[in-house]
Amino acid sequence: MTFRIPRLPRPAFRPPPVRPPAFDGRLHDARTATSVGRWLGAAFAVCLVTGLVSHYLQHPPDLLADHLPVRPVWGYTFTQGLHVATGLAAIVLLLVKLWAVYPRLFVWPPLRSGRHALERLSVAVLVASAVFEVFTGLLNIVEWYPWPFAFVPVHFAVAWVATGSILLHIAVKTPEIRDHWSRRSAGTRALPAQDAVDRRSLLLATGGAVGVVTLATVGQSFTPLKALDLLAPRHPDHGPQGLPVNRTAAAAGVTARGLAGWRLQVAGPRPYGLTLGALRALPQAGARLPIACVEGWSVDADWGGVRLRDLVARAGGRPGRDGLRVTSLEASGAYRVMEMGAEYADDPLTLLALTLNGQPLTLDHGFPARIIAPGRPGVLQTKWVHRLEVL
């Protein structure tokens, strides 16, 4: 006799239900997001305004090219130093803001309506553009470019995307922002009272982190604090002749051997050329001016050389009316050829500099001659000048 073991029916496989993650942290709330968001919004506003100043000084529209401000001489030092310092502070604020709101990325269902879908899309654009701006800006100040696009135009364009996204976000979230703007707002009072102490501690810690980052980097442009310049990529006293160098002669393809027989060519109604000895024989002038770079560092220095307006006048240019095109000996680069408006070219402090802090320029600082002008970005203070053209 054969016995058969009855087969039991296999239970149907049922995958576990998909549930969004649960967040038990008490400070992922609208009050925390609003408090940090105010600081972050202010930081982005400062970065936008100071960034526009830098952009239009480097790439002025034709109507403004001859009317850019040349005073105060420390104007670009201040605006670009503020731009970089605020941008670094914004990194801390952005990370805290994202921490406060990231649970909302996991709301379920992810899309509740067409309006909700548009809101989430706008937030995605806001987060992506904000993260792009602060972190590409950070890599720019350390001069590391691991991307295939040109930094300046893309950073400028995305700044407008971020600005538009912020304004749209504020418009959509105005009721919630208003309800949590202050400790006495209705939405804030509805939150658990015991969270207020922890929230205050978080905000104080955030402010402290911003303060530490600022104090440890701002000395690269605000030299009274240079002793605290621990995190910035540049120190104002480090470099040949006591001045930092961004682009060395080796990087620019300029060599001492290649400068043999150097002559300055000045093109205009009455063109002429000058050897270095002839330049040194002309009336010399001095100016104490900062060299201020887009990376945020700046240093005041004593420059000596020939006033540019004297060279323009000798070539038949019209003082106060004609600008200049300046060409460098560097082999390549976005700023090998630079144009200077009439306001700068005619300013008595604008020099074709031959000396720095009482000594002849070193090769890395632009020997035999470079431009130094008040209130201009460092990338426009052209080094290794060999041609001036009156426009």
Summary of the structure (lengths in Angstrom):
residues: 391
radius of gyration: 28.8
end to end distance: 114.3
largest distance: 125.9
contacts: 1152
relative contact order: 0.13
helix: 48%
strand: 14%
